[in-house]
Amino acid sequence: MNIIPHKIKQGLSRVPNIKNIIAVTSGKGGVGKSTTAINLAISLAKNGVATGLLDADVYGPSVPILVGERSFKPGVVNARFIPLDKFGIQILSFGFLVAENQPAIWRGAIVNKALDQLLFDTNWRDLDCLIIDMPPGTGDIHISMCQKMPITAVISVTTPQDIALLDVAKGIEMYKKMGIPCLGIIENMSTHICSNCGHIEELFGSGGGDKLALTYGFEILGKLPLDINIRLNSDKGIPIAANADNFIADNFIGDNLIVDNSIAELYSKLSVNVLNKLSLLGKDCSSKLGMGKLKIVN
């Protein structure tokens, strides 16, 4: 893969060693945003993209559980965090810095400061893409992140029912007003697959993601099922996108690991669709100008 930097908002500086930042958003909680973000990041890495994941949900970080590192503490070198290396990606979460049952009883200004440190004061190593698992909502934290962080684009995650679509639409409107492009929509829990008979059922209705995409002129990047194997593996700390290859032997000790190549393939196709949409954005050619090294010829 040859991933190039794409345009960011004018006036912002890039984070060293990160070409593109893609924020995975939802506007509301409970739609499977974090599960989607971690599996997307792993799938990008498996497709040859140098990928990192930043869990920006300070009030409810779930990435430590999803990657099986509930007690991990990142190292610090020269006042900079060292991210966790696992599943072929670099990972950092606020949940690594506090006890699991300790709430972040913080006002927005303190949260914004913490997120700045997690992004800018971390030794990210030559990333093509950094996936940010955004907190739900459209408040002060999100506005500050959009204003200060060089986010290349966002991806919106929704479930099919109207109660989710309403909040996700608000999120899309916010990022639009902040001048950050949306690559498309992921419809999570699109269908339920019965673990006994394989029957497919639309528990949360149908067509919701398509309706949202049509309204805003986006495309559906992928439709992911509500499947018990995704949940079982997430609880065990081995995301299902990683289960289809040698991560099993290297990172899991125990019984009842669920390997489902068909679902892993869905996440892989999702990652390819994300890359295709990313490639259509405007290119950042500033590095080609020499950054102050141009010579004036009379």
C-alpha positions in Angstrom: 0.0 0.0 0.0 1.2 3.5 -0.8 -0.9 5.8 1.4 -0.3 9.5 0.9 -1.3 12.4 3.2 -4.6 14.1 2.3 -5.7 17.6 3.0 -6.6 18.8 6.5 -8.2 22.0 7.7 -6.3 25.1 6.8 -4.2 26.5 9.7 -3.7 23.1 11.4 -0.3 21.3 11.6 0.1 17.6 11.1 0.9 15.3 13.9 4.5 14.0 13.3 4.6 10.5 11.7 0.9 10.4 10.9 -0.3 10.8 7.3 -4.0 10.7 7.8 -6.4 10.8 10.8 -9.8 9.2 10.4 -12.4 9.7 13.1 -15.0 7.0 13.7 -18.1 8.7 15.0 -21.7 8.0 15.8 -23.4 10.9 17.6 -24.8 8.4 20.1 -23.6 5.5 22.2 -24.7 1.9 21.8 -24.3 1.5 18.1 -21.0 -0.5 18.3 -18.7 2.3 17.3 -15.7 1.1 19.3 -16.1 -2.5 18.1 -16.2 -1.2 14.6 -13.2 1.1 15.1 -10.9 -1.6 16.5 -11.9 -4.2 13.8 -11.5 -1.6 11.1 -8.0 -0.7 12.3 -6.9 -4.3 12.4 -8.3 -4.9 9.0 -6.5 -1.9 7.6 -3.2 -3.3 9.0 -3.9 -6.7 7.6 -4.3 -5.1 4.2 -0.8 -3.5 4.4 -1.7 -0.1 6.0 0.4 1.1 8.9 -2.4 1.8 11.4 -2.9 3.2 14.9 -6.0 3.4 17.1 -6.6 6.2 19.6 -9.5 5.7 22.0 -10.8 9.3 22.6 -13.8 8.3 24.8 -12.5 9.6 28.1 -15.7 9.1 30.0 -16.2 5.5 28.8 -13.1 4.0 27.3 -13.8 0.4 26.1 -10.7 -0.3 24.0 -8.8 -1.8 26.9 -11.4 -4.6 27.2 -11.7 -5.0 23.4 -7.9 -5.7 23.1 -7.6 -7.7 26.2 -5.3 -5.2 28.0 -7.3 -4.1 31.0 -4.2 -3.6 33.2 -1.8 -2.3 30.6 0.1 0.9 31.5 1.9 2.7 28.6 5.5 3.5 29.0 6.7 7.1 29.0 10.0 8.3 27.3 10.9 12.0 27.3 7.4 12.9 28.5 5.8 11.1 25.6 3.6 8.0 25.7 4.6 4.7 24.1 1.5 3.1 22.5 0.7 -0.6 22.9 1.7 -2.8 20.0 -0.9 -5.5 19.4 -2.7 -7.1 16.5 -0.4 -5.3 14.1 -1.5 -1.8 15.2 -0.4 0.9 17.7 -3.0 1.5 20.4 -3.5 4.1 23.0 -6.5 4.7 25.3 -7.3 6.9 28.2 -8.4 3.7 29.9 -4.8 2.6 30.0 -4.1 5.6 32.3 -6.7 5.2 35.0 -8.1 2.3 37.1 -11.0 0.5 35.3 -13.6 1.5 37.9 -12.4 5.1 38.3 -14.7 7.7 36.6 -13.3 10.8 34.8 -15.2 13.4 36.7 -13.8 16.2 34.6 -15.1 19.3 32.9 -14.6 19.8 29.2 -11.4 21.9 29.4 -9.6 19.1 31.3 -10.8 16.5 28.9 -9.6 18.5 25.9 -6.2 18.8 27.5 -6.0 15.1 28.1 -7.0 14.3 24.5 -4.3 16.8 23.2 -1.7 14.9 25.2 -2.9 11.5 24.0 -2.6 12.6 20.3 0.3 15.0 20.3 2.5 13.7 23.1 2.6 10.1 21.9 5.4 8.4 20.0 3.3 7.3 17.0 5.6 5.5 14.5 5.2 6.2 10.8 1.4 5.7 10.5 -0.5 5.8 7.3 -3.8 6.1 9.2 -4.7 6.8 12.8 -8.2 5.7 13.6 -9.8 7.8 16.4 -12.6 6.1 18.3 -14.6 9.3 19.0 -16.8 9.8 22.1 -20.5 9.9 21.4 -22.3 13.3 21.2 -21.8 16.6 19.5 -20.6 18.8 22.4 -17.7 20.9 23.5 -15.2 18.0 23.3 -16.0 17.3 19.7 -15.9 20.9 18.6 -12.5 21.4 20.3 -11.1 18.2 18.6 -12.3 19.4 15.2 -10.7 22.8 15.7 -7.4 21.6 17.1 -6.7 18.1 15.7 -5.8 17.6 12.0 -8.6 15.2 11.2 -8.6 14.2 7.6 -12.1 12.7 7.5 -14.8 11.1 9.5 -16.8 7.9 9.2 -20.3 7.7 10.7 -21.5 4.5 12.3 -25.3 3.9 12.8 -27.8 1.1 13.4 -30.8 0.9 11.1 -33.5 2.1 13.4 -34.8 5.7 13.5 -33.7 6.5 17.1 -30.1 5.9 16.0 -30.4 7.7 12.7 -31.6 10.9 14.3 -28.5 11.3 16.5 -26.1 10.1 13.8 -27.6 12.7 11.4 -26.8 15.4 14.0 -23.2 14.3 14.2 -22.9 14.4 10.4 -24.3 17.9 10.4 -21.8 19.0 13.0 -18.7 17.7 11.1 -20.1 19.2 8.0 -20.2 22.6 9.7 -16.7 22.1 11.0 -15.5 21.5 7.4 -14.4 17.9 7.8 -15.4 15.5 5.0 -17.3 12.2 5.6 -16.1 9.1 3.8 -19.4 7.4 4.2 -21.7 5.4 6.6 -21.3 2.1 8.2 -24.5 0.3 9.1 -23.8 -1.8 12.2 -26.1 -4.5 13.5 -27.7 -4.4 10.1 -29.0 -8.0 10.4 -29.0 -10.7 13.1 -27.6 -14.1 12.2 -29.1 -16.9 14.3 -26.3 -19.0 15.9 -28.4 -22.2 15.7 -30.0 -22.2 12.3 -28.3 -19.3 10.4 -31.6 -17.5 9.8 -31.1 -13.8 9.0 -33.4 -11.4 10.7 -33.6 -7.5 10.6 -34.1 -6.9 14.3 -33.6 -3.1 14.0 -35.5 -2.6 10.8 -34.0 -2.2 7.3 -32.8 0.6 5.0 -31.9 3.1 7.7 -28.3 3.4 6.7 -29.3 3.7 3.0 -31.8 6.4 3.8 -29.1 8.4 5.7 -26.6 7.9 3.0 -29.1 9.1 0.3 -30.0 12.2 2.4 -26.4 13.3 2.6 -25.1 12.0 -0.7 -22.8 9.5 0.9 -22.3 5.8 0.2 -22.6 2.8 2.5 -19.1 1.7 3.3 -20.3 -1.6 4.8 -23.1 -3.4 6.5 -22.1 -5.5 9.5 -24.2 -8.1 11.3 -25.4 -8.4 14.9 -23.6 -11.7 15.5 -22.8 -13.4 18.8 -19.3 -14.3 17.7 -18.4 -10.6 17.4 -19.5 -10.1 21.0 -17.9 -13.2 22.4 -14.5 -12.4 20.9 -14.7 -8.8 21.9 -15.3 -9.8 25.5 -12.3 -12.1 25.3 -10.1 -9.3 24.1 -9.4 -10.7 20.7 -11.4 -8.7 18.0 -12.9 -11.0 15.4 -11.0 -9.3 12.6 -7.8 -10.7 14.2 -9.1 -14.2 14.8 -8.8 -15.4 11.2 -5.0 -15.5 11.2 -2.0 -16.2 13.4 -3.0 -13.7 16.1 -4.9 -16.7 17.6 -1.8 -18.7 18.5 0.2 -15.7 19.5 -2.3 -13.8 21.7 -4.9 -16.1 23.1 -4.7 -18.8 25.8 -7.9 -20.6 26.6 -10.9 -22.4 25.2 -13.9 -21.5 23.0 -12.2 -19.0 20.7 -14.6 -18.3 17.8 -13.0 -18.1 14.4 -15.4 -16.7 11.8 -13.6 -15.9 8.5 -16.8 -14.7 6.9 -17.2 -11.8 9.4 -13.5 -11.0 9.3 -13.9 -10.7 5.5 -16.7 -8.2 5.9 -14.4 -6.0 8.0 -11.6 -6.5 5.4 -13.9 -5.3 2.6 -15.0 -2.4 4.8 -11.3 -1.3 5.2 -10.8 -1.5 1.4 -13.9 0.7 0.8 -12.6 3.2 3.4 -9.2 3.4 1.6 -10.9 3.9 -1.8 -12.9 6.8 -0.4 -9.8 8.2 1.3 -8.0 8.2 -2.0 -10.6 10.5 -3.6 -9.9 13.3 -1.1 -7.7 16.2 -2.0 -4.0 15.5 -1.7 -1.6 17.3 0.6 1.2 18.4 -1.6 3.0 20.6 0.9 5.9 18.2 1.3 6.5 18.4 -2.4 7.2 22.1 -2.1 10.2 21.6 0.0 8.7 23.4 3.0 10.8 26.6 2.7 13.5 25.1 0.6 12.4 26.6 -2.7 14.9 28.7 -4.6 14.0 31.9 -6.5 15.6 31.9 -9.9 15.9 35.3 -11.6 
